[in-house]
């Protein structure tokens, strides 16, 4: 493993939309229940690495002015990212933008091993931390976005981003990144927006017929406490410590792997005379296979330890389902909706069901059926999510974050597509991060963070996928 040696801050500045480019009195954006559920979570952090075989002088004199200008132009349309989050005593939590609000941008230089950082092999999970910026997560008024651009002279550069989850979900932040990158690449905001649709900011399209917000606000009031500063509640997030000895690795399923895995699952169902899954999608079968590998890795890593008897007999897997096209609202919620619009849900089963020979088949059926049932009542039981998260049990939950449809490898600022994309903050949440393969060939990449012993077993099982087809 190659730990980061040095990160030298070259510049710290703020970038705003051009003066007068945003309406003088844009309305406040009140958080919906889809936003409020993420208020207690630490900010997510994404990191894009790019090949950039140029010296420091080219980076500072040519690229940085281009990046700042295109960021400023993109904030005309995505101005809430430059705003501030607060919870006034007499209101719901809200985002407020006023002229002059800005995004923190850090320009840095590093002599770390760029090739090691962009490799897929297991390495210390903290190696990526110096390349994503900190973002204030507690206080009465909070920023929503920070960006760090780090150059590895003559090798590459990285764009690290930390955002407050209560404003936007993964699909929305992907929309922003692709738009910003396109403006940088084309150098013309008008031309960029004709290709990439502008964000839809109206939160009133989200309806709350069952009173979910009332439940969430009560839970959040208890969690945040009673301290008030200058008329605003003092906000805070959950303390999620980083476990020791964690390593990060990227695994890939190519299109052939995925096709054969789907065929194998279907064949096993038919052979066992079980009901065929409603829909064996790429997403479902990838989650199912990863769930079984994660569970078997946990079993192997704890088999001979003193705490073996504490392992619960039940295993759980969590996924987030995008609700934009699923919610039947009038007017409908557009795909460019710039906010949170996902429903998290869990599926459960006995551990023994997934540890047997047909564990992947069982996991596929559970996930497919769980997603199918969402259409019978998308908001059903959603009021339970936040209370359960704030009172989370010690039992481990495997989960999938991200999506193959976020287009993360399409973020090209003008110097090519990313060499590697990471979701840095999953080392605390424990979720695996799913994205389309950098080859853009229909394959899937999974970023996984585990302790070293579990990672060795997981990698062996995952990379041994082809053995189950024989």
DOFIKE-731288 format. One record per residue (C-alpha): x, y negated, z negated. Coordinates in pm, 1 decimal. Layout:
! residues N
X:Y:Z .
...
END
This chain:
! residues 470
0.0:0.0:0.0 .
121.7:-352.3:71.6 .
9.4:-603.9:-191.6 .
-18.2:-967.8:-100.6 .
309.5:-1148.2:-167.2 .
222.1:-1513.4:-129.0 .
-73.4:-1729.8:-36.5 .
24.5:-2092.6:-2.4 .
-252.8:-2352.4:10.4 .
-178.2:-2593.9:294.1 .
-492.4:-2805.5:269.3 .
-816.2:-2824.3:78.0 .
-1087.6:-3038.2:232.1 .
-1462.0:-3067.2:281.4 .
-1655.4:-3055.7:609.5 .
-1997.7:-3215.7:655.3 .
-2240.1:-3249.4:944.1 .
-2157.3:-3567.3:1141.1 .
-2300.6:-3878.4:966.3 .
-2663.5:-3935.0:1058.8 .
-2693.1:-3605.3:1249.7 .
-2936.4:-3455.3:997.1 .
-3267.4:-3629.1:928.6 .
-3239.5:-3878.4:644.7 .
-3505.0:-3711.6:430.4 .
-3509.7:-3339.7:504.7 .
-3743.6:-3154.6:268.1 .
-3613.8:-2945.6:-18.1 .
-3609.3:-2572.2:47.7 .
-3783.5:-2388.9:-236.1 .
-3660.9:-2034.4:-287.9 .
-3912.2:-1759.6:-215.2 .
-3929.7:-1435.9:-414.2 .
-3709.3:-1278.6:-145.2 .
-3444.9:-1540.5:-238.1 .
-3502.9:-1542.9:-612.9 .
-3425.1:-1172.6:-651.9 .
-3059.9:-1242.2:-561.0 .
-3007.7:-1540.2:-793.3 .
-2836.8:-1332.8:-1066.0 .
-2592.4:-1158.5:-829.3 .
-2233.8:-1280.5:-776.7 .
-2169.1:-1435.7:-433.1 .
-2103.3:-1194.2:-143.4 .
-1768.6:-1231.4:34.3 .
-1688.1:-1144.3:395.2 .
-1348.3:-1143.7:564.7 .
-1267.8:-1144.6:937.2 .
-912.1:-1070.5:1052.4 .
-791.3:-1178.0:1399.5 .
-476.9:-1125.5:1600.4 .
-304.3:-1463.3:1639.8 .
58.7:-1424.2:1750.4 .
150.0:-1791.5:1723.5 .
366.8:-1995.5:1485.3 .
237.7:-2205.8:1200.1 .
270.6:-2528.3:1400.5 .
18.1:-2410.3:1663.5 .
-222.6:-2306.3:1387.5 .
-211.4:-2641.4:1206.1 .
-192.8:-2875.9:1506.7 .
-430.8:-2704.9:1749.1 .
-657.3:-2448.8:1588.3 .
-749.9:-2617.4:1259.7 .
-886.6:-2939.4:1417.9 .
-1094.6:-2723.3:1654.0 .
-1231.9:-2517.0:1366.3 .
-1324.3:-2820.8:1155.8 .
-1498.7:-2993.7:1446.1 .
-1702.5:-2687.5:1542.6 .
-1794.7:-2622.4:1178.6 .
-1919.1:-2979.1:1143.6 .
-2125.3:-2940.4:1461.3 .
-2275.2:-2610.4:1349.0 .
-2377.6:-2761.2:1013.6 .
-2610.1:-2997.7:1199.9 .
-2837.6:-2697.0:1250.1 .
-2736.2:-2497.0:941.4 .
-2728.5:-2795.9:706.6 .
-2868.2:-2604.8:403.4 .
-2526.2:-2436.5:375.9 .
-2380.2:-2776.3:288.0 .
-2652.1:-2843.4:32.9 .
-2675.0:-2762.2:-337.7 .
-2871.1:-2507.9:-541.5 .
-3051.0:-2616.4:-857.8 .
-3347.1:-2524.8:-1076.9 .
-3517.2:-2842.8:-1199.0 .
-3719.4:-2808.7:-1517.7 .
-4035.7:-2915.1:-1337.9 .
-3990.2:-2705.8:-1024.2 .
-3900.0:-2370.0:-876.4 .
-3534.7:-2308.7:-782.3 .
-3451.0:-2506.3:-468.8 .
-3189.0:-2604.3:-212.7 .
-3143.2:-2978.1:-163.6 .
-2940.4:-3141.0:112.1 .
-2853.3:-3510.2:115.0 .
-2642.3:-3695.0:368.7 .
-2275.4:-3644.0:291.9 .
-2309.3:-3298.6:136.0 .
-2033.4:-3066.6:252.7 .
-1870.8:-2724.6:261.9 .
-1535.4:-2659.5:94.4 .
-1268.5:-2545.9:342.1 .
-929.4:-2410.7:232.6 .
-641.0:-2380.0:479.5 .
-370.5:-2135.1:369.2 .
-60.1:-1948.4:481.2 .
43.7:-1597.1:377.2 .
344.1:-1368.9:423.2 .
145.6:-1055.3:337.2 .
165.1:-751.1:565.2 .
-103.1:-830.2:824.7 .
-88.4:-484.0:982.5 .
-143.9:-315.5:646.8 .
-434.6:-545.7:562.7 .
-605.6:-464.5:892.7 .
-548.8:-89.5:878.2 .
-819.3:161.3:788.5 .
-617.1:370.5:543.3 .
-681.7:345.8:166.9 .
-517.7:48.8:-2.1 .
-559.8:-141.9:-325.5 .
-906.8:-297.8:-327.6 .
-769.0:-624.8:-462.1 .
-532.2:-675.7:-165.5 .
-804.2:-869.0:16.3 .
-898.1:-1096.4:-274.1 .
-647.5:-1378.4:-203.3 .
-804.6:-1439.2:138.8 .
-1160.4:-1517.7:28.1 .
-1238.1:-1841.7:-157.9 .
-1391.2:-1874.4:-500.9 .
-1738.1:-2028.0:-518.5 .
-1879.2:-2178.4:-835.1 .
-2151.2:-1939.7:-956.0 .
-2258.2:-2093.8:-1287.7 .
-2375.2:-2441.2:-1378.5 .
-2673.8:-2673.3:-1322.9 .
-2593.0:-2760.1:-958.3 .
-2413.7:-2508.5:-737.1 .
-2252.6:-2516.5:-391.3 .
-2368.1:-2259.4:-140.1 .
-2068.2:-2188.7:83.5 .
-1688.8:-2194.1:76.8 .
-1453.8:-2098.6:360.8 .
-1085.5:-2005.4:362.7 .
-876.9:-1979.6:679.7 .
-541.7:-1810.0:625.6 .
-267.0:-1778.5:884.4 .
-8.6:-1499.7:891.7 .
243.0:-1677.0:1118.4 .
319.2:-1493.1:1444.0 .
80.6:-1211.5:1348.5 .
-275.6:-1313.4:1280.6 .
-523.6:-1511.0:1078.5 .
-830.0:-1448.6:862.5 .
-1156.9:-1630.2:805.4 .
-1289.2:-1562.4:455.1 .
-1636.3:-1671.6:352.1 .
-1812.2:-1676.0:14.4 .
-2179.1:-1773.0:-1.6 .
-2455.7:-1789.0:-258.5 .
-2687.5:-1495.0:-188.8 .
-3000.9:-1683.2:-296.6 .
-2994.9:-1891.5:23.2 .
-2943.6:-1626.4:292.1 .
-2912.6:-1255.0:358.5 .
-2659.3:-1072.1:574.6 .
-2851.7:-1118.1:897.2 .
-2872.6:-1494.4:842.5 .
-2504.7:-1539.7:755.7 .
-2416.8:-1337.5:1065.2 .
-2632.6:-1576.6:1270.2 .
-2441.2:-1873.0:1128.7 .
-2098.7:-1718.6:1190.1 .
-2176.1:-1627.1:1550.9 .
-2312.2:-1976.6:1619.5 .
-2013.3:-2150.8:1460.4 .
-1775.4:-1924.3:1652.3 .
-1953.6:-1990.1:1980.5 .
-1934.0:-2366.0:1926.2 .
-1562.8:-2330.3:1859.3 .
-1513.8:-2119.1:2170.9 .
-1722.0:-2332.2:2409.4 .
-1653.6:-2670.8:2254.8 .
-2005.7:-2789.7:2334.3 .
-2283.6:-2776.6:2075.0 .
-2563.1:-2813.2:2329.4 .
-2431.4:-2529.6:2542.7 .
-2383.2:-2312.0:2232.0 .
-2739.3:-2354.0:2106.9 .
-2881.1:-2269.8:2448.5 .
-2718.1:-1930.1:2407.3 .
-2769.5:-1880.6:2034.1 .
-3111.7:-1977.2:1894.9 .
-3115.6:-2237.6:1620.7 .
-3213.5:-2122.8:1269.6 .
-3575.1:-2121.3:1152.4 .
-3576.7:-2296.5:812.0 .
-3946.6:-2304.4:714.6 .
-3990.8:-2096.9:398.4 .
-4370.8:-2130.2:404.8 .
-4397.2:-1833.0:644.4 .
-4322.6:-1608.4:344.6 .
-4650.1:-1526.7:169.8 .
-4687.5:-1395.8:-185.3 .
-5034.0:-1241.3:-212.8 .
-4953.6:-1027.7:-518.1 .
-4776.1:-1286.0:-736.2 .
-4422.3:-1146.4:-719.0 .
-4270.2:-1491.3:-772.8 .
-4448.2:-1533.3:-1106.4 .
-4288.7:-1211.6:-1234.6 .
-3945.1:-1308.2:-1101.8 .
-3945.8:-1660.0:-1246.5 .
-4035.5:-1524.3:-1590.4 .
-3749.5:-1272.8:-1572.4 .
-3507.7:-1537.1:-1446.5 .
-3602.2:-1781.6:-1721.8 .
-3512.1:-1515.5:-1976.9 .
-3189.3:-1423.6:-1800.0 .
-3066.9:-1781.1:-1741.6 .
-3145.3:-1897.3:-2095.2 .
-3282.6:-2227.1:-2219.4 .
-2983.3:-2457.7:-2165.4 .
-3068.8:-2761.7:-1953.8 .
-2815.0:-3006.9:-1810.2 .
-2936.0:-3336.1:-1658.0 .
-3283.4:-3195.8:-1602.7 .
-3169.4:-2868.5:-1441.7 .
-3145.7:-2520.0:-1586.7 .
-2793.7:-2392.4:-1632.4 .
-2763.1:-2110.3:-1375.7 .
-2545.0:-1802.8:-1415.7 .
-2485.2:-1462.7:-1256.6 .
-2442.8:-1110.4:-1385.8 .
-2097.5:-1015.7:-1508.7 .
-1991.1:-722.8:-1291.0 .
-1629.0:-633.2:-1373.2 .
-1397.7:-472.8:-1120.6 .
-1325.5:-111.6:-1223.9 .
-955.1:-19.9:-1244.7 .
-757.6:171.4:-981.4 .
-999.4:108.0:-694.3 .
-893.4:157.1:-332.9 .
-1056.9:36.2:-12.9 .
-1076.6:230.5:315.8 .
-1268.0:219.0:643.2 .
-1424.1:530.8:795.5 .
-1571.8:561.1:1143.1 .
-1836.2:772.2:1313.4 .
-1800.9:748.5:1690.9 .
-2099.5:791.0:1926.1 .
-2021.7:1161.5:1978.9 .
-2009.3:1219.4:1602.7 .
-2343.3:1046.8:1556.8 .
-2514.9:1233.0:1839.3 .
-2390.2:1570.6:1718.7 .
-2482.5:1487.3:1359.5 .
-2838.6:1398.6:1461.4 .
-2866.2:1716.4:1670.3 .
-2730.8:1926.7:1384.0 .
-2976.6:1779.5:1132.6 .
-3269.5:1841.3:1366.2 .
-3154.3:2196.2:1440.3 .
-3121.9:2278.1:1071.2 .
-3471.6:2145.1:1006.5 .
-3612.5:2363.1:1279.5 .
-3421.3:2666.2:1157.0 .
-3543.0:2616.2:802.6 .
-3898.9:2558.6:930.8 .
-3916.0:2227.1:747.1 .
-4108.3:1923.4:872.5 .
-3908.9:1726.6:1125.3 .
-3794.6:1384.2:999.5 .
-4016.4:1106.8:1124.8 .
-3722.4:934.2:1290.3 .
-3358.8:1040.4:1271.1 .
-3207.5:699.9:1339.4 .
-2837.0:623.0:1347.8 .
-2877.8:421.2:1029.5 .
-3061.0:695.8:840.5 .
-2831.8:981.4:939.4 .
-2520.0:775.2:860.9 .
-2653.4:687.2:515.3 .
-2750.6:1050.4:454.0 .
-2408.9:1187.6:548.7 .
-2226.9:921.4:344.5 .
-2455.0:981.9:42.7 .
-2368.1:1351.7:37.2 .
-1995.4:1281.7:78.0 .
-2005.7:1023.0:-202.9 .
-2189.0:1260.1:-434.6 .
-1951.4:1548.8:-365.0 .
-1653.7:1319.3:-418.5 .
-1795.0:1211.3:-754.6 .
-1855.5:1572.5:-852.8 .
-1501.9:1676.4:-760.6 .
-1343.3:1378.5:-934.8 .
-1530.9:1437.0:-1261.9 .
-1536.9:1816.9:-1261.5 .
-1254.5:1862.3:-1507.6 .
-1280.7:1541.2:-1710.6 .
-1413.9:1515.5:-2068.8 .
-1708.5:1301.8:-1950.1 .
-1840.2:1566.5:-1710.2 .
-2146.5:1632.8:-1924.9 .
-2259.9:1270.7:-1892.9 .
-2337.3:1302.1:-1521.7 .
-2710.7:1265.6:-1475.0 .
-2894.3:1543.0:-1292.1 .
-3051.4:1290.1:-1058.3 .
-2882.0:1095.4:-776.9 .
-3005.4:771.6:-624.3 .
-2933.9:589.0:-300.2 .
-3030.2:228.9:-226.4 .
-3085.3:59.7:108.2 .
-3205.9:-283.6:218.0 .
-3473.0:-301.9:487.0 .
-3514.2:-617.9:693.4 .
-3873.4:-739.7:667.8 .
-3879.0:-1010.7:936.2 .
-4052.8:-798.0:1196.0 .
-4231.0:-573.9:945.8 .
-4428.9:-837.9:757.3 .
-4751.6:-901.8:944.4 .
-4781.1:-1273.1:871.4 .
-4953.2:-1549.9:1064.4 .
-4747.1:-1707.7:1205.4 .
-4500.9:-1418.3:1235.8 .
-4153.5:-1446.1:1083.3 .
-3900.0:-1504.3:1362.7 .
-3577.3:-1310.2:1388.1 .
-3389.0:-1637.9:1338.2 .
-3548.6:-1696.1:995.6 .
-3266.9:-1847.4:786.6 .
-3319.6:-1709.5:439.8 .
-3348.6:-1379.0:256.1 .
-3605.1:-1138.8:395.4 .
-3506.1:-787.6:293.2 .
-3662.1:-530.7:63.3 .
-3429.3:-312.9:-143.4 .
-3553.7:32.2:-229.2 .
-3420.4:349.9:-384.6 .
-3468.6:715.5:-302.2 .
-3416.8:981.0:-567.9 .
-3350.1:1352.4:-576.6 .
-3184.6:1615.9:-792.2 .
-2809.7:1628.2:-740.5 .
-2826.0:1998.2:-666.6 .
-3047.6:1930.2:-362.2 .
-2765.9:1739.6:-191.6 .
-2476.4:1959.5:-305.6 .
-2604.6:2267.9:-124.4 .
-2531.6:2357.7:237.9 .
-2819.5:2155.2:383.3 .
-2770.6:1849.8:162.6 .
-2738.2:1614.4:460.2 .
-3069.3:1744.9:596.0 .
-3241.5:1679.2:262.5 .
-3091.5:1329.5:237.6 .
-3200.5:1247.6:593.4 .
-3557.4:1354.5:521.9 .
-3571.5:1150.5:199.5 .
-3440.7:833.4:360.1 .
-3655.4:865.1:673.8 .
-3967.6:924.3:467.6 .
-3884.6:637.3:232.3 .
-3851.3:392.3:520.7 .
-4171.0:523.6:683.0 .
-4367.3:462.1:362.5 .
-4258.8:98.8:359.3 .
-4497.0:32.1:645.5 .
-4785.0:150.6:425.7 .
-4717.4:-130.8:179.6 .
-4405.9:-337.2:237.1 .
-4437.1:-549.4:-77.3 .
-4559.5:-263.4:-295.8 .
-4362.7:-239.6:-623.0 .
-4125.9:-518.8:-516.6 .
-4212.1:-704.9:-837.7 .
-4024.4:-429.0:-1024.4 .
-3693.1:-483.2:-844.8 .
-3556.9:-784.8:-1032.3 .
-3650.7:-662.2:-1382.7 .
-3491.8:-325.2:-1306.4 .
-3176.5:-485.8:-1168.8 .
-3136.6:-709.9:-1474.1 .
-3179.4:-409.6:-1699.6 .
-2968.9:-176.9:-1490.0 .
-2885.6:157.3:-1642.8 .
-2534.3:294.7:-1663.1 .
-2623.1:565.5:-1412.8 .
-2442.4:516.2:-1083.5 .
-2639.6:413.9:-776.0 .
-2493.8:476.0:-431.6 .
-2602.3:208.1:-187.7 .
-2558.9:79.4:166.7 .
-2505.6:-289.2:240.2 .
-2466.6:-450.0:579.7 .
-2606.7:-330.9:909.6 .
-2485.9:-226.3:1255.0 .
-2702.6:-508.4:1396.1 .
-2535.3:-807.9:1227.2 .
-2292.4:-850.8:1517.0 .
-1989.7:-906.0:1294.1 .
-1741.3:-796.6:1560.1 .
-1896.6:-1043.4:1803.6 .
-1770.9:-1343.6:1602.8 .
-1520.1:-1487.9:1852.0 .
-1394.6:-1842.5:1784.4 .
-1196.6:-1851.9:2107.6 .
-899.3:-1632.1:2022.8 .
-1068.4:-1294.8:2067.7 .
-1293.1:-1062.1:1872.3 .
-1199.2:-962.3:1516.4 .
-937.0:-697.0:1460.0 .
-1102.8:-600.6:1131.4 .
-1407.3:-708.2:928.5 .
-1443.7:-640.0:556.0 .
-1705.7:-699.4:290.7 .
-1469.2:-784.9:6.3 .
-1719.9:-808.9:-279.1 .
-1834.4:-446.7:-248.4 .
-1550.8:-349.4:-482.0 .
-1769.3:-478.7:-766.3 .
-2114.2:-379.9:-642.8 .
-2003.5:-28.8:-546.0 .
-2199.2:-33.7:-221.5 .
-2058.1:93.0:103.8 .
-2066.9:-165.2:381.9 .
-2200.3:-55.8:719.8 .
-2124.3:-233.0:1046.6 .
-2103.2:-160.2:1416.3 .
-1767.7:-23.9:1529.3 .
-1512.2:-278.6:1644.9 .
-1504.4:-84.3:1973.3 .
-1866.9:-197.8:2034.5 .
-1935.4:149.0:2175.2 .
-2231.4:244.4:1957.3 .
-2018.3:384.1:1675.5 .
-2043.9:294.8:1306.3 .
-1780.7:178.5:1055.9 .
-1819.1:221.6:681.6 .
-1613.9:24.0:428.6 .
-1591.0:225.1:107.7 .
-1438.7:132.6:-229.1 .
-1377.5:417.1:-474.5 .
-1122.7:516.3:-733.3 .
-820.5:691.6:-589.3 .
-928.2:1044.5:-682.2 .
-1277.9:1002.5:-539.7 .
-1141.2:840.8:-223.3 .
-914.9:1137.2:-151.2 .
-1211.6:1375.4:-168.3 .
-1447.2:1142.9:19.4 .
-1200.3:1090.7:304.3 .
-1143.4:1464.0:336.1 .
-1517.8:1534.1:353.4 .
-1594.0:1243.5:587.8 .
-1310.5:1317.1:827.1 .
-1403.0:1686.3:818.8 .
-1744.3:1609.5:970.9 .
-1670.9:1802.0:1287.7 .
-1630.0:2123.1:1088.9 .
-2003.2:2138.6:1014.2 .
-2078.8:2157.9:1386.4 .
-1877.2:2477.0:1435.4 .
END
